[in-house]
Amino acid sequence: MNFVSKLLQGISLLPAIVQGVEGIFGAKSGANKKAAALSFVETAVGATDALAGKNIVDPGKFNDALNKMIDGVVQCLNASVWAEKKQ
């Protein structure tokens, strides 16, 4: 499987990762939860990158994009029925 396919598989896990982190670190600050989610995603993508032959040429930009994706997932979840269940 090529890099893009593996990357998309990893990204598809973002909502589950964010929900899992929220469940585990619910009382922590948003920054702490984001750092935990980013760590999980980086680990998953790192494994993907290793399998795909090191296709990430700018890790800084890549991690910045992961941060933005996590923020987007959190915004989507907070704007959805999922957020209402917690209230």
Biopython code that builds the backbone (N, CA, C, O; Angstrom):
import numpy as np
from Bio.PDB.StructureBuilder import StructureBuilder

atoms = [
    (1, "MET", "N", (0.849, -1.177, 0.000)),
    (1, "MET", "CA", (0.000, 0.000, 0.000)),
    (1, "MET", "C", (0.891, 1.237, 0.000)),
    (1, "MET", "O", (1.899, 1.267, 0.706)),
    (2, "ASN", "N", (0.538, 2.258, -0.780)),
    (2, "ASN", "CA", (1.389, 3.435, -0.875)),
    (2, "ASN", "C", (1.217, 4.362, 0.318)),
    (2, "ASN", "O", (0.326, 4.178, 1.147)),
    (3, "PHE", "N", (2.087, 5.358, 0.388)),
    (3, "PHE", "CA", (2.118, 6.272, 1.526)),
    (3, "PHE", "C", (0.794, 6.992, 1.728)),
    (3, "PHE", "O", (0.307, 7.079, 2.855)),
    (4, "VAL", "N", (0.204, 7.509, 0.661)),
    (4, "VAL", "CA", (-1.047, 8.267, 0.786)),
    (4, "VAL", "C", (-2.143, 7.395, 1.381)),
    (4, "VAL", "O", (-2.890, 7.852, 2.246)),
    (5, "SER", "N", (-2.252, 6.165, 0.937)),
    (5, "SER", "CA", (-3.268, 5.260, 1.479)),
    (5, "SER", "C", (-3.048, 5.019, 2.966)),
    (5, "SER", "O", (-3.998, 5.040, 3.748)),
    (6, "LYS", "N", (-1.805, 4.790, 3.354)),
    (6, "LYS", "CA", (-1.505, 4.552, 4.769)),
    (6, "LYS", "C", (-1.732, 5.811, 5.598)),
    (6, "LYS", "O", (-2.222, 5.737, 6.725)),
    (7, "LEU", "N", (-1.377, 6.961, 5.043)),
    (7, "LEU", "CA", (-1.602, 8.223, 5.745)),
    (7, "LEU", "C", (-3.092, 8.446, 5.975)),
    (7, "LEU", "O", (-3.504, 8.833, 7.069)),
    (8, "LEU", "N", (-3.895, 8.203, 4.951)),
    (8, "LEU", "CA", (-5.343, 8.380, 5.089)),
    (8, "LEU", "C", (-5.928, 7.409, 6.111)),
    (8, "LEU", "O", (-6.870, 7.752, 6.824)),
    (9, "GLN", "N", (-5.377, 6.207, 6.183)),
    (9, "GLN", "CA", (-5.820, 5.259, 7.214)),
    (9, "GLN", "C", (-5.515, 5.820, 8.593)),
    (9, "GLN", "O", (-6.353, 5.752, 9.492)),
    (10, "GLY", "N", (-4.322, 6.373, 8.766)),
    (10, "GLY", "CA", (-3.949, 6.960, 10.054)),
    (10, "GLY", "C", (-4.824, 8.136, 10.420)),
    (10, "GLY", "O", (-5.244, 8.271, 11.570)),
    (11, "ILE", "N", (-5.103, 8.997, 9.439)),
    (11, "ILE", "CA", (-5.954, 10.166, 9.682)),
    (11, "ILE", "C", (-7.373, 9.743, 10.034)),
    (11, "ILE", "O", (-8.043, 10.413, 10.819)),
    (12, "SER", "N", (-7.828, 8.653, 9.469)),
    (12, "SER", "CA", (-9.195, 8.201, 9.760)),
    (12, "SER", "C", (-9.358, 7.819, 11.231)),
    (12, "SER", "O", (-10.478, 7.734, 11.733)),
    (13, "LEU", "N", (-8.254, 7.592, 11.909)),
    (13, "LEU", "CA", (-8.314, 7.254, 13.333)),
    (13, "LEU", "C", (-8.411, 8.477, 14.234)),
    (13, "LEU", "O", (-8.642, 8.335, 15.435)),
    (14, "LEU", "N", (-8.239, 9.679, 13.681)),
    (14, "LEU", "CA", (-8.234, 10.891, 14.505)),
    (14, "LEU", "C", (-9.449, 11.044, 15.416)),
    (14, "LEU", "O", (-9.268, 11.294, 16.608)),
    (15, "PRO", "N", (-10.673, 10.907, 14.919)),
    (15, "PRO", "CA", (-11.809, 11.059, 15.843)),
    (15, "PRO", "C", (-11.766, 10.074, 17.008)),
    (15, "PRO", "O", (-12.061, 10.451, 18.143)),
    (16, "ALA", "N", (-11.409, 8.837, 16.748)),
    (16, "ALA", "CA", (-11.334, 7.844, 17.818)),
    (16, "ALA", "C", (-10.230, 8.189, 18.805)),
    (16, "ALA", "O", (-10.399, 8.024, 20.013)),
    (17, "ILE", "N", (-9.096, 8.667, 18.294)),
    (17, "ILE", "CA", (-7.989, 9.055, 19.170)),
    (17, "ILE", "C", (-8.403, 10.231, 20.048)),
    (17, "ILE", "O", (-8.158, 10.225, 21.254)),
    (18, "VAL", "N", (-9.029, 11.240, 19.443)),
    (18, "VAL", "CA", (-9.447, 12.417, 20.205)),
    (18, "VAL", "C", (-10.465, 12.030, 21.279)),
    (18, "VAL", "O", (-10.370, 12.498, 22.413)),
    (19, "GLN", "N", (-11.430, 11.186, 20.936)),
    (19, "GLN", "CA", (-12.419, 10.748, 21.925)),
    (19, "GLN", "C", (-11.760, 9.929, 23.030)),
    (19, "GLN", "O", (-12.096, 10.083, 24.204)),
    (20, "GLY", "N", (-10.832, 9.068, 22.662)),
    (20, "GLY", "CA", (-10.126, 8.271, 23.665)),
    (20, "GLY", "C", (-9.327, 9.139, 24.614)),
    (20, "GLY", "O", (-9.342, 8.919, 25.825)),
    (21, "VAL", "N", (-8.631, 10.119, 24.073)),
    (21, "VAL", "CA", (-7.852, 11.036, 24.909)),
    (21, "VAL", "C", (-8.780, 11.825, 25.825)),
    (21, "VAL", "O", (-8.466, 12.039, 26.995)),
    (22, "GLU", "N", (-9.909, 12.253, 25.300)),
    (22, "GLU", "CA", (-10.879, 12.986, 26.129)),
    (22, "GLU", "C", (-11.362, 12.108, 27.281)),
    (22, "GLU", "O", (-11.502, 12.579, 28.410)),
    (23, "GLY", "N", (-11.614, 10.838, 26.993)),
    (23, "GLY", "CA", (-12.050, 9.929, 28.046)),
    (23, "GLY", "C", (-10.992, 9.687, 29.104)),
    (23, "GLY", "O", (-11.307, 9.583, 30.290)),
    (24, "ILE", "N", (-9.745, 9.598, 28.683)),
    (24, "ILE", "CA", (-8.650, 9.316, 29.615)),
    (24, "ILE", "C", (-8.205, 10.566, 30.358)),
    (24, "ILE", "O", (-7.963, 10.521, 31.565)),
    (25, "PHE", "N", (-8.094, 11.689, 29.640)),
    (25, "PHE", "CA", (-7.545, 12.917, 30.210)),
    (25, "PHE", "C", (-8.587, 14.014, 30.345)),
    (25, "PHE", "O", (-8.241, 15.194, 30.293)),
    (26, "GLY", "N", (-9.844, 13.659, 30.516)),
    (26, "GLY", "CA", (-10.943, 14.621, 30.544)),
    (26, "GLY", "C", (-10.749, 15.794, 31.472)),
    (26, "GLY", "O", (-11.166, 16.904, 31.145)),
    (27, "ALA", "N", (-10.121, 15.587, 32.636)),
    (27, "ALA", "CA", (-9.948, 16.660, 33.614)),
    (27, "ALA", "C", (-8.731, 17.530, 33.323)),
    (27, "ALA", "O", (-8.571, 18.583, 33.942)),
    (28, "LYS", "N", (-7.888, 17.123, 32.413)),
    (28, "LYS", "CA", (-6.674, 17.891, 32.081)),
    (28, "LYS", "C", (-7.024, 19.063, 31.169)),
    (28, "LYS", "O", (-8.138, 19.155, 30.653)),
    (29, "SER", "N", (-6.055, 19.957, 30.980)),
    (29, "SER", "CA", (-6.273, 21.115, 30.109)),
    (29, "SER", "C", (-6.347, 20.678, 28.650)),
    (29, "SER", "O", (-5.912, 19.586, 28.286)),
    (30, "GLY", "N", (-6.905, 21.554, 27.832)),
    (30, "GLY", "CA", (-6.984, 21.284, 26.403)),
    (30, "GLY", "C", (-5.611, 21.075, 25.780)),
    (30, "GLY", "O", (-5.440, 20.232, 24.899)),
    (31, "ALA", "N", (-4.629, 21.853, 26.246)),
    (31, "ALA", "CA", (-3.265, 21.728, 25.712)),
    (31, "ALA", "C", (-2.677, 20.360, 26.038)),
    (31, "ALA", "O", (-2.004, 19.755, 25.204)),
    (32, "ASN", "N", (-2.931, 19.873, 27.250)),
    (32, "ASN", "CA", (-2.433, 18.544, 27.635)),
    (32, "ASN", "C", (-3.098, 17.448, 26.814)),
    (32, "ASN", "O", (-2.444, 16.495, 26.391)),
    (33, "LYS", "N", (-4.394, 17.587, 26.593)),
    (33, "LYS", "CA", (-5.115, 16.583, 25.794)),
    (33, "LYS", "C", (-4.646, 16.614, 24.341)),
    (33, "LYS", "O", (-4.500, 15.568, 23.709)),
    (34, "LYS", "N", (-4.410, 17.824, 23.810)),
    (34, "LYS", "CA", (-3.933, 17.935, 22.437)),
    (34, "LYS", "C", (-2.544, 17.302, 22.307)),
    (34, "LYS", "O", (-2.264, 16.616, 21.324)),
    (35, "ALA", "N", (-1.690, 17.528, 23.281)),
    (35, "ALA", "CA", (-0.346, 16.935, 23.250)),
    (35, "ALA", "C", (-0.426, 15.414, 23.274)),
    (35, "ALA", "O", (0.327, 14.739, 22.572)),
    (36, "ALA", "N", (-1.330, 14.877, 24.075)),
    (36, "ALA", "CA", (-1.492, 13.418, 24.143)),
    (36, "ALA", "C", (-2.009, 12.881, 22.808)),
    (36, "ALA", "O", (-1.506, 11.876, 22.306)),
    (37, "ALA", "N", (-3.010, 13.548, 22.237)),
    (37, "ALA", "CA", (-3.550, 13.110, 20.944)),
    (37, "ALA", "C", (-2.476, 13.181, 19.870)),
    (37, "ALA", "O", (-2.348, 12.268, 19.055)),
    (38, "LEU", "N", (-1.704, 14.265, 19.867)),
    (38, "LEU", "CA", (-0.639, 14.408, 18.879)),
    (38, "LEU", "C", (0.396, 13.302, 19.030)),
    (38, "LEU", "O", (0.904, 12.783, 18.036)),
    (39, "SER", "N", (0.705, 12.945, 20.255)),
    (39, "SER", "CA", (1.663, 11.863, 20.494)),
    (39, "SER", "C", (1.168, 10.541, 19.916)),
    (39, "SER", "O", (1.928, 9.813, 19.278)),
    (40, "PHE", "N", (-0.108, 10.236, 20.141)),
    (40, "PHE", "CA", (-0.687, 9.007, 19.585)),
    (40, "PHE", "C", (-0.657, 9.019, 18.059)),
    (40, "PHE", "O", (-0.296, 8.028, 17.426)),
    (41, "VAL", "N", (-1.046, 10.162, 17.477)),
    (41, "VAL", "CA", (-1.085, 10.263, 16.019)),
    (41, "VAL", "C", (0.327, 10.191, 15.444)),
    (41, "VAL", "O", (0.555, 9.512, 14.443)),
    (42, "GLU", "N", (1.275, 10.889, 16.071)),
    (42, "GLU", "CA", (2.663, 10.846, 15.588)),
    (42, "GLU", "C", (3.208, 9.427, 15.610)),
    (42, "GLU", "O", (3.926, 9.017, 14.698)),
    (43, "THR", "N", (2.866, 8.677, 16.653)),
    (43, "THR", "CA", (3.310, 7.292, 16.740)),
    (43, "THR", "C", (2.720, 6.475, 15.595)),
    (43, "THR", "O", (3.423, 5.706, 14.940)),
    (44, "ALA", "N", (1.425, 6.651, 15.363)),
    (44, "ALA", "CA", (0.769, 5.906, 14.279)),
    (44, "ALA", "C", (1.341, 6.300, 12.925)),
    (44, "ALA", "O", (1.626, 5.438, 12.093)),
    (45, "VAL", "N", (1.507, 7.595, 12.703)),
    (45, "VAL", "CA", (2.029, 8.057, 11.418)),
    (45, "VAL", "C", (3.501, 7.685, 11.286)),
    (45, "VAL", "O", (3.960, 7.381, 10.185)),
    (46, "GLY", "N", (4.248, 7.703, 12.386)),
    (46, "GLY", "CA", (5.647, 7.297, 12.352)),
    (46, "GLY", "C", (5.785, 5.858, 11.897)),
    (46, "GLY", "O", (6.678, 5.525, 11.117)),
    (47, "ALA", "N", (4.906, 5.017, 12.383)),
    (47, "ALA", "CA", (4.915, 3.619, 11.949)),
    (47, "ALA", "C", (4.546, 3.537, 10.474)),
    (47, "ALA", "O", (5.134, 2.757, 9.724)),
    (48, "THR", "N", (3.577, 4.337, 10.060)),
    (48, "THR", "CA", (3.182, 4.379, 8.652)),
    (48, "THR", "C", (4.354, 4.844, 7.789)),
    (48, "THR", "O", (4.632, 4.269, 6.737)),
    (49, "ASP", "N", (5.032, 5.889, 8.251)),
    (49, "ASP", "CA", (6.168, 6.426, 7.489)),
    (49, "ASP", "C", (7.284, 5.391, 7.373)),
    (49, "ASP", "O", (7.898, 5.255, 6.315)),
    (50, "ALA", "N", (7.545, 4.669, 8.445)),
    (50, "ALA", "CA", (8.584, 3.639, 8.407)),
    (50, "ALA", "C", (8.226, 2.554, 7.396)),
    (50, "ALA", "O", (9.086, 2.079, 6.655)),
    (51, "LEU", "N", (6.970, 2.172, 7.372)),
    (51, "LEU", "CA", (6.526, 1.143, 6.433)),
    (51, "LEU", "C", (6.529, 1.641, 4.994)),
    (51, "LEU", "O", (6.734, 0.863, 4.062)),
    (52, "ALA", "N", (6.304, 2.916, 4.818)),
    (52, "ALA", "CA", (6.173, 3.457, 3.471)),
    (52, "ALA", "C", (7.490, 3.978, 2.901)),
    (52, "ALA", "O", (7.503, 4.517, 1.794)),
    (53, "GLY", "N", (8.576, 3.834, 3.617)),
    (53, "GLY", "CA", (9.866, 4.226, 3.065)),
    (53, "GLY", "C", (10.266, 5.663, 3.316)),
    (53, "GLY", "O", (10.917, 6.274, 2.468)),
    (54, "LYS", "N", (9.895, 6.221, 4.456)),
    (54, "LYS", "CA", (10.323, 7.571, 4.845)),
    (54, "LYS", "C", (9.931, 8.636, 3.824)),
    (54, "LYS", "O", (10.794, 9.308, 3.260)),
    (55, "ASN", "N", (8.654, 8.785, 3.595)),
    (55, "ASN", "CA", (8.172, 9.774, 2.635)),
    (55, "ASN", "C", (7.941, 11.159, 3.230)),
    (55, "ASN", "O", (7.620, 12.091, 2.493)),
    (56, "ILE", "N", (8.095, 11.317, 4.532)),
    (56, "ILE", "CA", (7.919, 12.627, 5.161)),
    (56, "ILE", "C", (9.262, 13.347, 5.095)),
    (56, "ILE", "O", (10.219, 12.945, 5.757)),
    (57, "VAL", "N", (9.332, 14.414, 4.294)),
    (57, "VAL", "CA", (10.596, 15.111, 4.107)),
    (57, "VAL", "C", (10.727, 16.353, 4.982)),
    (57, "VAL", "O", (11.835, 16.855, 5.174)),
    (58, "ASP", "N", (9.602, 16.861, 5.522)),
    (58, "ASP", "CA", (9.639, 18.019, 6.418)),
    (58, "ASP", "C", (8.779, 17.718, 7.641)),
    (58, "ASP", "O", (7.601, 18.076, 7.677)),
    (59, "PRO", "N", (9.370, 17.056, 8.652)),
    (59, "PRO", "CA", (8.604, 16.671, 9.842)),
    (59, "PRO", "C", (7.943, 17.845, 10.556)),
    (59, "PRO", "O", (6.857, 17.688, 11.113)),
    (60, "GLY", "N", (8.575, 19.016, 10.552)),
    (60, "GLY", "CA", (7.984, 20.184, 11.211)),
    (60, "GLY", "C", (6.662, 20.586, 10.588)),
    (60, "GLY", "O", (5.673, 20.790, 11.292)),
    (61, "LYS", "N", (6.643, 20.701, 9.276)),
    (61, "LYS", "CA", (5.401, 21.049, 8.573)),
    (61, "LYS", "C", (4.366, 19.940, 8.727)),
    (61, "LYS", "O", (3.171, 20.203, 8.856)),
    (62, "PHE", "N", (4.838, 18.708, 8.712)),
    (62, "PHE", "CA", (3.932, 17.575, 8.854)),
    (62, "PHE", "C", (3.249, 17.611, 10.222)),
    (62, "PHE", "O", (2.035, 17.430, 10.317)),
    (63, "ASN", "N", (4.037, 17.846, 11.287)),
    (63, "ASN", "CA", (3.464, 17.915, 12.633)),
    (63, "ASN", "C", (2.541, 19.115, 12.791)),
    (63, "ASN", "O", (1.533, 19.029, 13.492)),
    (64, "ASP", "N", (2.874, 20.240, 12.143)),
    (64, "ASP", "CA", (1.991, 21.403, 12.171)),
    (64, "ASP", "C", (0.640, 21.054, 11.549)),
    (64, "ASP", "O", (-0.411, 21.433, 12.065)),
    (65, "ALA", "N", (0.685, 20.330, 10.438)),
    (65, "ALA", "CA", (-0.565, 19.911, 9.791)),
    (65, "ALA", "C", (-1.352, 18.953, 10.688)),
    (65, "ALA", "O", (-2.579, 19.042, 10.753)),
    (66, "LEU", "N", (-0.662, 18.037, 11.383)),
    (66, "LEU", "CA", (-1.348, 17.137, 12.310)),
    (66, "LEU", "C", (-2.031, 17.932, 13.423)),
    (66, "LEU", "O", (-3.160, 17.624, 13.804)),
    (67, "ASN", "N", (-1.351, 18.949, 13.939)),
    (67, "ASN", "CA", (-1.955, 19.810, 14.965)),
    (67, "ASN", "C", (-3.243, 20.439, 14.450)),
    (67, "ASN", "O", (-4.250, 20.471, 15.157)),
    (68, "LYS", "N", (-3.210, 20.934, 13.226)),
    (68, "LYS", "CA", (-4.402, 21.563, 12.651)),
    (68, "LYS", "C", (-5.527, 20.549, 12.462)),
    (68, "LYS", "O", (-6.696, 20.869, 12.676)),
    (69, "MET", "N", (-5.174, 19.334, 12.064)),
    (69, "MET", "CA", (-6.203, 18.299, 11.885)),
    (69, "MET", "C", (-6.835, 17.934, 13.225)),
    (69, "MET", "O", (-8.049, 17.746, 13.308)),
    (70, "ILE", "N", (-6.021, 17.832, 14.273)),
    (70, "ILE", "CA", (-6.566, 17.524, 15.603)),
    (70, "ILE", "C", (-7.499, 18.643, 16.043)),
    (70, "ILE", "O", (-8.582, 18.378, 16.565)),
    (71, "ASP", "N", (-7.083, 19.905, 15.833)),
    (71, "ASP", "CA", (-7.962, 21.036, 16.171)),
    (71, "ASP", "C", (-9.282, 20.945, 15.418)),
    (71, "ASP", "O", (-10.341, 21.206, 15.989)),
    (72, "GLY", "N", (-9.228, 20.579, 14.146)),
    (72, "GLY", "CA", (-10.443, 20.455, 13.345)),
    (72, "GLY", "C", (-11.362, 19.360, 13.844)),
    (72, "GLY", "O", (-12.578, 19.539, 13.903)),
    (73, "VAL", "N", (-10.779, 18.218, 14.205)),
    (73, "VAL", "CA", (-11.588, 17.120, 14.735)),
    (73, "VAL", "C", (-12.250, 17.544, 16.039)),
    (73, "VAL", "O", (-13.428, 17.262, 16.258)),
    (74, "VAL", "N", (-11.503, 18.215, 16.900)),
    (74, "VAL", "CA", (-12.071, 18.678, 18.175)),
    (74, "VAL", "C", (-13.206, 19.659, 17.916)),
    (74, "VAL", "O", (-14.247, 19.579, 18.569)),
    (75, "GLN", "N", (-13.028, 20.580, 16.977)),
    (75, "GLN", "CA", (-14.098, 21.529, 16.652)),
    (75, "GLN", "C", (-15.337, 20.810, 16.136)),
    (75, "GLN", "O", (-16.459, 21.149, 16.514)),
    (76, "CYS", "N", (-15.138, 19.825, 15.279)),
    (76, "CYS", "CA", (-16.279, 19.060, 14.761)),
    (76, "CYS", "C", (-17.003, 18.328, 15.880)),
    (76, "CYS", "O", (-18.231, 18.360, 15.961)),
    (77, "LEU", "N", (-16.244, 17.674, 16.734)),
    (77, "LEU", "CA", (-16.870, 16.931, 17.828)),
    (77, "LEU", "C", (-17.567, 17.867, 18.803)),
    (77, "LEU", "O", (-18.654, 17.550, 19.286)),
    (78, "ASN", "N", (-16.964, 19.016, 19.104)),
    (78, "ASN", "CA", (-17.581, 19.969, 20.028)),
    (78, "ASN", "C", (-18.852, 20.589, 19.451)),
    (78, "ASN", "O", (-19.724, 21.027, 20.201)),
    (79, "ALA", "N", (-18.960, 20.627, 18.133)),
    (79, "ALA", "CA", (-20.140, 21.203, 17.484)),
    (79, "ALA", "C", (-21.203, 20.157, 17.178)),
    (79, "ALA", "O", (-22.222, 20.467, 16.559)),
    (80, "SER", "N", (-20.974, 18.935, 17.603)),
    (80, "SER", "CA", (-21.884, 17.848, 17.252)),
    (80, "SER", "C", (-22.679, 17.371, 18.453)),
    (80, "SER", "O", (-22.560, 17.901, 19.558)),
    (81, "VAL", "N", (-23.482, 16.371, 18.207)),
    (81, "VAL", "CA", (-24.276, 15.737, 19.260)),
    (81, "VAL", "C", (-23.358, 15.140, 20.328)),
    (81, "VAL", "O", (-23.740, 15.047, 21.495)),
    (82, "TRP", "N", (-22.147, 14.736, 19.930)),
    (82, "TRP", "CA", (-21.186, 14.157, 20.877)),
    (82, "TRP", "C", (-20.965, 15.101, 22.057)),
    (82, "TRP", "O", (-20.897, 14.641, 23.197)),
    (83, "ALA", "N", (-20.852, 16.406, 21.816)),
    (83, "ALA", "CA", (-20.618, 17.372, 22.876)),
    (83, "ALA", "C", (-21.835, 17.477, 23.782)),
    (83, "ALA", "O", (-21.686, 17.661, 24.990)),
    (84, "GLU", "N", (-23.034, 17.365, 23.226)),
    (84, "GLU", "CA", (-24.249, 17.460, 24.030)),
    (84, "GLU", "C", (-24.367, 16.305, 25.016)),
    (84, "GLU", "O", (-24.923, 16.487, 26.099)),
    (85, "LYS", "N", (-23.868, 15.139, 24.679)),
    (85, "LYS", "CA", (-23.935, 13.987, 25.563)),
    (85, "LYS", "C", (-23.140, 14.217, 26.831)),
    (85, "LYS", "O", (-23.493, 13.691, 27.886)),
    (86, "LYS", "N", (-22.069, 14.998, 26.744)),
    (86, "LYS", "CA", (-21.204, 15.234, 27.892)),
    (86, "LYS", "C", (-21.766, 16.266, 28.856)),
    (86, "LYS", "O", (-21.363, 16.309, 30.018)),
    (87, "GLN", "N", (-22.693, 17.099, 28.390)),
    (87, "GLN", "CA", (-23.199, 18.208, 29.217)),
    (87, "GLN", "C", (-24.223, 17.727, 30.201)),
    (87, "GLN", "O", (-24.756, 18.520, 30.976)),
]
sb = StructureBuilder()
sb.init_structure("model")
sb.init_model(0)
sb.init_chain("A")
sb.init_seg("    ")
for serial, (resi, resn, name, xyz) in enumerate(atoms, 1):
    if name == "N":
        sb.init_residue(resn, " ", resi, " ")
    sb.init_atom(name, np.array(xyz, "f"), 0.0, 1.0, " ", f" {name:<3s}", serial, name[0])
structure = sb.get_structure()
